[in-house]
């Protein structure tokens, strides 16, 4: 049986009200839908970078991640945050030191003149896995001052008298030339640049000497997600004059050469160039001659005492950050070694994410880490990843 329609007069106004409400809600829903559509169309997208850069994690997931104090990169295990660190003095001469082995795993690398215009590295490692690391050469006092905040074992083969004295008096964790935890390679072409160690040897040394972990005072770092959104690819051409759109599209760029020229003011063979690579968001390192600075990337398994050229593969160095510090430098009293002011301040140039920031560096004491500031006095937060710190004398230059 069909229900009869109620024609009572008092029902009609209620029905009209319902109809009006339905119409109003319908209009509101339509407007909201149009708003969402417009918002979606106008919202910026990162889909063009998804092939290279990961999705930005949510705030909640980001807070749960443990980041390395050395590199700013996420760690797979929170216990790795205080794992032992090693500061290894690595030569860069043309007398057999090149190509170096394992330096691609160093989180921070300082480069400065060691003697006679020849540069040397202080490479800081934490949780290394490289089967071979080196070569290893002697220590200088300014490298030690840069090493100190990293709470690392100083790994070297002797050194300048003031540096050796400072290590002894300062109570540093120290590993100098030692054939229990180091070995000499058999490649005669390396001559005296044939002293190497391994990740396994370093771990064994740390355990044997009960050195424990490291409490690293690292550089101020962005999280990977913050670094991703700070990239300014559209401004890179203007900022660095290193990229030109070949088709008008951001994702298809041609890199100029050179991009960044770091000149130490001495021997041309030790000047370096960095070319920004958009695809990897890194700076490809080359010598002034244009030849790529290749190093040996070694496997992670323990291979024993091997020559790197026999078991490793060549790879171009490509740090994520290049920080140039202008330092006060002169010849030491022995008229051979260098005297570099490591405590103090000076001009600085930070290259990261395809941009350049000019400012100053400041280091207040041996134990304090270097801080970088822009021209407004605001601290510069570095992007995560391997960082090369170039200590350029006041008579050198940086061009970009």
C-alpha positions as CSV (number, residue, x, y, z in Angstrom):
1,X,0.0,0.0,0.0
2,X,1.3,3.4,-1.0
3,X,1.5,6.0,1.8
4,X,-0.7,9.1,1.0
5,X,1.0,12.5,0.6
6,X,0.2,14.7,3.6
7,X,-1.3,17.9,2.3
8,X,-1.7,19.5,5.7
9,X,-0.8,23.3,5.6
10,X,1.7,23.1,8.5
11,X,3.9,20.7,6.6
12,X,4.7,22.8,3.6
13,X,7.1,25.4,5.2
14,X,9.2,22.5,6.6
15,X,9.6,20.9,3.2
16,X,10.6,24.2,1.7
17,X,13.2,24.7,4.4
18,X,14.7,21.2,3.7
19,X,14.9,22.0,0.0
20,X,16.6,25.2,0.7
21,X,19.2,23.5,3.0
22,X,19.9,20.9,0.4
23,X,20.5,23.6,-2.2
24,X,22.8,25.5,0.1
25,X,24.9,22.4,1.1
26,X,25.1,21.5,-2.6
27,X,26.4,24.9,-3.5
28,X,28.9,24.8,-0.6
29,X,30.1,21.4,-1.7
30,X,30.5,22.5,-5.3
31,X,32.6,25.6,-4.2
32,X,34.8,23.4,-1.9
33,X,35.4,21.0,-4.8
34,X,36.4,23.8,-7.1
35,X,38.8,25.2,-4.4
36,X,40.5,21.8,-4.0
37,X,40.9,21.5,-7.7
38,X,42.4,25.0,-8.0
39,X,44.7,24.3,-5.0
40,X,45.9,21.1,-6.6
41,X,46.7,22.9,-9.8
42,X,48.6,25.7,-8.1
43,X,50.5,23.6,-5.6
44,X,54.2,23.3,-6.5
45,X,55.4,19.8,-7.3
46,X,58.7,18.0,-6.8
47,X,57.9,15.3,-9.3
48,X,60.7,16.5,-11.6
49,X,63.2,15.6,-8.9
50,X,61.7,12.3,-7.7
51,X,64.1,10.2,-9.8
52,X,67.0,11.7,-8.0
53,X,65.8,12.9,-4.6
54,X,63.7,11.0,-2.1
55,X,60.2,12.0,-0.9
56,X,60.3,14.5,1.9
57,X,59.5,12.5,5.1
58,X,56.7,13.7,7.3
59,X,57.6,15.7,10.4
60,X,56.7,12.8,12.7
61,X,58.9,10.3,10.8
62,X,61.8,12.9,10.6
63,X,61.8,13.3,14.4
64,X,62.2,9.6,14.8
65,X,65.3,9.4,12.6
66,X,68.8,9.5,14.1
67,X,71.2,11.7,12.1
68,X,75.0,11.5,12.0
69,X,76.8,14.4,13.8
70,X,79.6,14.0,11.2
71,X,77.6,14.1,7.9
72,X,74.0,15.0,8.9
73,X,72.8,11.9,7.0
74,X,70.3,9.4,8.6
75,X,71.8,6.4,10.4
76,X,70.4,2.9,10.2
77,X,71.1,2.4,13.9
78,X,71.1,5.0,16.6
79,X,74.1,3.4,18.2
80,X,76.2,4.4,15.2
81,X,75.9,8.0,16.3
82,X,78.7,7.6,18.9
83,X,80.8,5.0,17.0
84,X,84.6,5.6,16.9
85,X,85.8,8.4,14.6
86,X,89.2,8.4,12.9
87,X,91.0,11.5,11.6
88,X,93.5,10.2,9.0
89,X,96.3,12.3,7.5
90,X,96.2,11.6,3.8
91,X,98.8,13.0,1.2
92,X,97.9,14.5,-2.1
93,X,101.3,14.9,-3.7
94,X,102.3,13.8,-7.2
95,X,104.9,11.5,-5.9
96,X,102.7,8.4,-5.7
97,X,100.0,9.6,-3.3
98,X,97.3,9.7,-6.0
99,X,94.8,8.1,-6.4
100,X,93.9,7.9,-2.7
101,X,91.9,4.9,-1.4
102,X,88.6,5.0,0.6
103,X,88.5,8.8,1.0
104,X,85.0,8.8,-0.5
105,X,83.8,7.4,2.8
106,X,85.2,10.3,4.9
107,X,82.3,12.5,6.2
108,X,84.5,15.7,6.4
109,X,87.8,16.4,4.6
110,X,90.0,19.4,5.3
111,X,92.5,20.4,2.6
112,X,95.4,22.7,3.2
113,X,99.0,23.2,2.2
114,X,101.3,20.8,4.2
115,X,104.6,21.9,2.8
116,X,106.2,23.5,-0.3
117,X,102.9,24.3,-1.8
118,X,101.7,20.6,-1.7
119,X,98.3,20.1,-0.2
120,X,97.3,17.3,2.3
121,X,94.0,16.1,3.7
122,X,92.7,15.5,7.2
123,X,89.9,13.0,6.4
124,X,87.4,12.3,9.2
125,X,85.7,8.9,9.1
126,X,83.0,7.3,11.3
127,X,81.7,3.8,10.7
128,X,84.0,3.2,7.7
129,X,83.7,0.0,5.7
130,X,86.4,0.4,3.1
131,X,88.8,-2.5,2.7
132,X,91.6,0.0,2.2
133,X,92.1,3.5,3.5
134,X,95.1,5.8,2.8
135,X,97.9,6.5,2.1
136,X,98.8,7.9,5.5
137,X,101.3,10.6,6.0
138,X,102.5,13.0,8.7
139,X,100.6,15.4,11.0
140,X,100.6,19.2,11.2
141,X,99.4,21.3,14.2
142,X,96.6,23.0,12.3
143,X,95.2,19.7,11.1
144,X,95.1,18.6,14.7
145,X,93.2,21.8,15.7
146,X,90.6,21.0,13.0
147,X,90.5,17.4,14.1
148,X,90.0,18.0,17.8
149,X,86.2,18.7,17.9
150,X,85.5,15.4,16.2
151,X,86.8,13.4,19.2
152,X,88.7,11.1,16.9
153,X,91.7,8.9,16.9
154,X,94.5,10.8,15.2
155,X,95.9,8.5,12.5
156,X,99.2,9.6,11.0
157,X,102.8,8.6,10.3
158,X,104.9,10.9,12.5
159,X,104.6,14.7,12.0
160,X,106.0,18.1,12.6
161,X,107.5,18.4,16.1
162,X,104.9,20.8,17.5
163,X,102.1,18.5,16.3
164,X,103.6,15.4,17.9
165,X,104.2,17.3,21.1
166,X,100.6,18.5,21.1
167,X,99.2,15.0,20.6
168,X,101.4,13.7,23.5
169,X,100.5,16.4,25.9
170,X,96.9,16.7,24.9
171,X,95.9,13.2,25.8
172,X,94.6,12.4,22.3
173,X,93.6,9.0,21.1
174,X,96.6,8.4,18.8
175,X,97.7,5.9,16.2
176,X,101.0,6.7,14.5
177,X,102.9,4.5,12.1
178,X,102.2,1.0,13.4
179,X,102.5,-2.3,11.6
180,X,100.0,-4.1,13.7
181,X,97.2,-1.8,12.4
182,X,98.9,-0.5,9.2
183,X,100.8,-2.0,6.3
184,X,103.0,-1.0,3.5
185,X,101.7,-1.7,0.0
186,X,104.0,-3.3,-2.6
187,X,103.4,-1.0,-5.5
188,X,106.8,0.6,-6.1
189,X,105.3,3.5,-8.0
190,X,103.8,4.9,-4.8
191,X,107.3,5.2,-3.3
192,X,106.9,6.5,0.3
193,X,103.2,7.0,-0.1
194,X,102.4,3.3,0.4
195,X,101.3,3.2,4.1
196,X,97.7,2.0,4.4
197,X,95.2,0.8,7.0
198,X,91.8,-1.0,6.7
199,X,88.4,-0.5,8.4
200,X,89.0,-3.9,10.2
201,X,92.4,-2.8,11.5
202,X,90.9,0.5,12.8
203,X,88.1,-1.3,14.6
204,X,90.6,-3.8,16.1
205,X,92.9,-1.0,17.3
206,X,90.0,0.8,18.9
207,X,89.0,-2.3,20.8
208,X,92.5,-3.3,21.8
209,X,93.2,0.1,23.2
210,X,89.8,0.5,24.7
211,X,89.3,4.0,23.1
212,X,85.5,3.6,23.1
213,X,83.2,5.8,21.0
214,X,83.4,9.4,19.9
215,X,81.2,12.4,20.9
216,X,81.5,14.4,17.7
217,X,81.0,18.2,17.6
218,X,80.0,18.4,14.0
219,X,79.0,21.3,11.8
220,X,75.4,22.6,12.0
221,X,73.5,20.6,9.4
222,X,70.1,20.6,7.7
223,X,68.1,17.4,7.6
224,X,67.9,15.8,4.2
225,X,64.3,16.9,3.8
226,X,65.1,20.5,4.7
227,X,68.1,20.4,2.3
228,X,65.9,19.2,-0.5
229,X,63.4,22.1,-0.2
230,X,66.3,24.6,0.0
231,X,67.6,23.7,-3.4
232,X,67.3,26.7,-5.7
233,X,67.9,25.2,-9.2
234,X,66.1,28.0,-11.0
235,X,68.6,30.5,-9.4
236,X,71.7,28.3,-9.9
237,X,72.6,29.9,-13.2
238,X,72.6,33.4,-11.7
239,X,74.2,32.4,-8.4
240,X,77.1,30.4,-9.7
241,X,77.0,30.9,-13.4
242,X,77.6,27.2,-13.9
243,X,74.5,25.9,-15.5
244,X,72.6,26.8,-18.7
245,X,69.2,25.4,-19.7
246,X,69.7,23.7,-23.1
247,X,66.0,23.3,-23.7
248,X,64.5,25.7,-21.3
249,X,63.7,22.9,-18.9
250,X,65.2,22.8,-15.4
251,X,65.9,19.0,-15.6
252,X,68.1,19.3,-18.7
253,X,71.2,21.4,-18.0
254,X,74.6,21.7,-19.4
255,X,77.5,22.2,-16.9
256,X,80.1,24.7,-17.7
257,X,83.8,24.2,-16.8
258,X,85.1,25.3,-14.4
259,X,82.3,26.1,-11.9
260,X,84.3,26.8,-8.7
261,X,88.1,27.4,-8.9
262,X,90.0,27.0,-5.6
263,X,93.5,28.3,-6.0
264,X,96.0,27.8,-3.1
265,X,98.3,30.5,-4.5
266,X,101.3,28.1,-5.0
267,X,101.8,25.2,-7.3
268,X,99.2,24.9,-10.0
269,X,99.1,21.1,-9.7
270,X,97.3,21.5,-6.4
271,X,94.6,23.9,-7.4
272,X,91.2,22.3,-7.7
273,X,88.0,22.7,-9.6
274,X,84.4,21.7,-8.6
275,X,81.7,21.4,-11.2
276,X,78.1,21.3,-9.9
277,X,76.2,18.2,-11.0
278,X,72.5,18.8,-10.9
279,X,71.5,15.2,-11.2
280,X,73.4,14.1,-8.0
281,X,73.4,17.5,-6.3
282,X,77.1,17.2,-5.7
283,X,80.3,18.9,-6.8
284,X,82.5,16.9,-9.1
285,X,86.1,17.5,-8.0
286,X,88.9,17.9,-10.6
287,X,92.5,19.1,-10.7
288,X,93.3,22.4,-12.3
289,X,94.4,20.5,-15.4
290,X,90.8,19.4,-15.9
291,X,91.5,15.8,-15.0
292,X,89.0,14.2,-12.6
293,X,90.2,13.7,-9.1
294,X,89.7,9.9,-9.0
295,X,90.1,7.8,-5.9
296,X,89.9,4.1,-5.2
297,X,86.5,3.0,-4.0
298,X,87.1,-0.2,-2.2
299,X,84.8,-3.1,-1.3
300,X,83.4,-3.4,2.2
301,X,84.7,-6.9,3.0
302,X,88.1,-7.4,4.7
303,X,90.6,-8.3,1.9
304,X,93.7,-8.3,4.0
305,X,96.8,-6.2,3.1
306,X,96.3,-5.4,-0.6
307,X,97.4,-2.8,-3.0
308,X,94.3,-0.6,-3.8
309,X,94.9,-0.6,-7.5
310,X,94.5,-4.4,-7.5
311,X,91.2,-4.7,-5.7
312,X,89.4,-1.4,-5.9
313,X,87.7,0.6,-8.6
314,X,88.3,4.2,-9.6
315,X,85.6,6.8,-8.8
316,X,85.5,10.6,-9.0
317,X,85.3,12.5,-5.8
318,X,82.0,14.4,-5.5
319,X,81.2,16.1,-2.1
320,X,77.8,17.5,-1.4
321,X,79.3,20.7,0.2
322,X,82.4,22.7,-0.5
323,X,83.3,25.2,2.2
324,X,86.2,27.6,1.4
325,X,87.9,29.3,4.4
326,X,90.4,32.1,3.8
327,X,93.1,31.6,6.4
328,X,96.2,33.5,7.5
329,X,99.2,31.5,6.4
330,X,103.0,31.9,6.3
331,X,106.1,29.8,6.2
332,X,107.0,28.3,9.5
333,X,110.2,29.1,11.4
334,X,111.9,26.0,9.8
335,X,111.3,27.7,6.4
336,X,109.7,24.5,5.1
337,X,106.5,23.7,6.9
338,X,103.4,26.0,7.0
339,X,102.1,28.1,9.8
340,X,98.3,28.4,9.4
341,X,96.0,30.2,11.8
342,X,93.3,27.6,12.7
343,X,91.8,29.5,15.6
344,X,90.3,32.8,14.7
345,X,88.1,34.0,11.8
346,X,88.1,35.0,8.2
347,X,86.1,35.1,5.0
348,X,84.2,32.0,3.9
349,X,82.3,30.8,0.8
350,X,79.8,28.0,1.1
351,X,78.7,26.1,-2.0
352,X,75.8,23.7,-1.6
353,X,72.5,22.8,-3.3
354,X,73.7,24.7,-6.4
355,X,74.0,28.0,-4.6
356,X,76.8,30.1,-3.0
357,X,76.7,31.9,0.3
358,X,79.4,34.4,1.2
359,X,80.2,35.2,4.8
360,X,82.8,34.4,7.5
361,X,84.1,31.4,9.4
362,X,84.9,31.4,13.1
363,X,86.7,29.0,15.5
364,X,87.0,30.0,19.1
365,X,89.3,27.3,20.5
366,X,90.8,23.9,19.7
367,X,87.8,22.0,21.2
368,X,85.2,24.2,19.5
369,X,83.9,23.4,16.0
370,X,84.1,25.9,13.1
371,X,81.0,27.9,12.5
372,X,80.0,29.6,9.3
373,X,78.0,32.9,9.2
374,X,76.4,34.8,6.3
375,X,76.9,38.5,5.8
376,X,74.0,39.2,8.1
377,X,75.7,37.3,11.0
378,X,73.2,34.4,10.7
379,X,74.8,30.9,11.1
380,X,74.9,29.0,7.9
381,X,73.5,25.5,8.2
382,X,75.3,23.0,5.9
383,X,73.6,20.5,3.7
384,X,74.0,16.8,4.7
385,X,76.7,14.7,3.0
386,X,80.4,14.7,2.5
387,X,81.9,18.1,3.0
388,X,85.3,19.4,1.7
389,X,86.7,22.3,3.7
390,X,89.3,24.2,1.7
391,X,91.8,26.3,3.8
392,X,93.0,28.8,1.2
393,X,95.8,31.2,2.1
394,X,95.1,34.9,2.0
395,X,97.3,35.0,-1.1
396,X,95.2,32.4,-2.8
397,X,91.7,32.8,-4.3
398,X,88.3,31.3,-5.0
399,X,86.6,32.0,-8.3
400,X,83.0,31.1,-9.3
